[in-house]
């Protein structure tokens, strides 16, 4: 682990909680940005430092993140509901977090988006899903582009379809570098894959698809080759 502290947005999600568990198991300091009124009990049970930080409040974000010292990483698993009003978190919320991380001197930034963003759009081949997620994909794509141009050492992870909640990892989650890869993945497995990326210098400047190896496919019948992060 090259970062002494990891600041996580979206830590109350199942994937976020799994990431917190893995980092705390390594005795890494974990700070979570949570909105007012959020249930912090599961995070506090893991000895995670919870700070009030609304992604749509830039000044509040910077106040929450500015005193973390050097060598810290920011992870964002933020996302809204698939409608025009809610997806502002997918774009502007994540952009605000990227700006705060840059201003506070973050070392790295790991952003979780979705299959279908930017050059992976053709991997989203099922028409009903394109209709449902079109706003989410558009807004998350903006955040990806903004991060790539931010000057931060970045990693982007695009999960395929997130399946029903599961209380333990399947052990079959993989990262794939091909932009047209897709496949379902559990939230717990996603958290495990984000943990691996946070710990790997190899992941800097890379965009990965996260999927279950048993169900992962690449458009055009290309062979699925998992990335093994060092």
N, C-alpha and C positions, 0 to 999 in steps of 0.2 A: 504494500500500500504506500504510494508516494504522496498521498494527501493526508495531512494530519486531521482535517475536519471535512465532513461532507454535509452540505446544506441541501435539504431535499424539499421540493415543492410537490404536493400530491402524495405526501407520506401516509395519509390515512387510507389510501386505497390498498387493496390486497397486494398488489405488486409493490407499492411503496413500503408497506409493513414488512414484506419479505426482504426487501433491500435493507431496511433498518435492522432486522434480525441478523442478517449476515454480517453487516458492518459492525454492529455491536459485539457480535461473537468474536470479531478480530480486535476488539477494544478500541475501535475507531470512534472518535467523538462525532456524534450525529446531531445536527440541529434541523428542526423541521419548521417550515413556515406554514402556519395554519390560520384559517380565517376565524374571526370572532364567533364564538358559539359552537365551533367544531368539537366533536368528542375526541379528547386527547388521551383518554385512559389507556388505550393499547400502546400508544407511544411512550407515555410516562412509565408504563410497566417495563419497557425496554431501556429505561434511563435515557430517553431522548430529550434533548433540550427543546421545548416548544416555544416558538415566538410568534406573536400575532403578525401576520403579513398577508395582506390581500394583494393578489397579483395585479389588480386594477388600480392600486394606490401606490404610485412610484415612490413617493417620499417615505411611506411606511415600509416599503420593501428595502430601501437603502438603509434605513435605520435598523432594520432587523439583521442585515447582512454585513454591515460595514466594519464590525470589530472582530472579525474572525482571524485576523493575522494573515500570515503568508501560507502558501501551499494548501489552499482549500479548493475543493471541487463543489460545483453546484449541479444538482440533478433536477430536472423538471419532468414530472409525469402529469402535468396539468392538462385538463381537457374539459370542455363543456359538453352539454347535450347536443344532439345533431339537429339544431335549428338555428336560424339566423341570429337570434338574440343571444343565445347561450355561447355560440362559438367564438365570441369576442375574446374569451379566455384563451382559446387555441392560438389566436394570433397576437392581439395586443397584450394579453396577459403574459404570454411567454416572451414577447419582445421586451416588456417592462422588466421581467426577471433577468433577461440577457443584459440589458442596460445596467441594472443594479450590480450584477456580477462583474461586469467590466469596470464600473466605477469603483467597486470595492477591492479590485485587484485579484479576482479569482484566478486560479491556475488553470482549471479545466471546466468544461461545461458539457454535460450529457443530456441530450434532449430526446424524449420519447414522443414519437408522432404516430404515424399510421401508414400501413401499406396503401398506396394510391397517391401519396404525396409526390409532387414534382415528377422526376423521371420514372417513378414506379407506377404512374397512373394506369398504364396498360395491364398491370398485374391485377387490377381490380376488375375482373372480367364479368362479375355477376351483376346484371343491370339493376335489379332491385336494390342491391347494396350501394351502387353508385348513386342512385336517386336519394336514398336515405342519408348517406354520408357526404353528399356533395359540398355542403357548407363547411363541414368539419375538415375535409380534405383541402379545400381552398385555403382556409385560415391556417391550418397547420403547415401548409406549404410555404406560406409567407414567413412563418417563424423559422422554418428550416433555412430559407434563403438569408434571412437576417442573421442567423447564427453563423452561417458560413462566411459572411462578410464582416463579422464582428471583431476579428483579430484574436479571439479566444481560441485555445486549443480545444476543439470540439469533437464530439461523437454524436451521431444520430442513430437511433434505433427505431425501426418501424415494425411493430407487431402486426401480425395478420389478425384474423378474427379472434377476439378475446372470448374464450369459452366460459361456461358457468364457473362460479367460484369453487375452488378446491382447496382443502386445508393442508395439503402437502404438495411438494413439487413432484412431477412425474419422472424427472430425470431425463426427459427426452427433448428438452428445449435446446435449440441450436441457433446460431447466428449465421446468416448467409450474406455474402457480399454482392451477389447478382441483383440488379435493380428490379428484375421482373419475377422475383421469388415471392411466394405467398403461402399461406397455410394457417390453420388455427393454432392457438397457444393459450395455456392457462395463465391467469394473472400471477400465480405463484412462480411459474417458470419464467415469466417475463422479469419478475423481480430478481431472480437468480442470474439471468443473463445481463441485466443492467449492472449487477454487482461485479460480474466478471469484467465488464467493460471499464468500470470505474477503476479497477485494479490493474488495467493493462495499458502500457504506453503504446502498444501496437494498435490500439483502437483509435488513437488520435487521428483526426482527419478522415475518418471512415464513416460510411453509412451502411448499416446492416438491416436486413430483415430478420425478425425474430419469429420462429415457428416451431412446431412440434416436428421432429425429424421423421416420424412415422407418417405424417400427412403433408409434409412440405412438397411443393412443386414449383417449377420454373416454367413460365410461359414459353411454348415452343419445344417442350420436351427436353430442355437442357438438364444435364445431370446436376443434382443437388450436392454441393460440396460444403460441408460445415467448416466454419472458421474456428480454429483452435487458438484462442488468445493466450499469449505468454504473459 
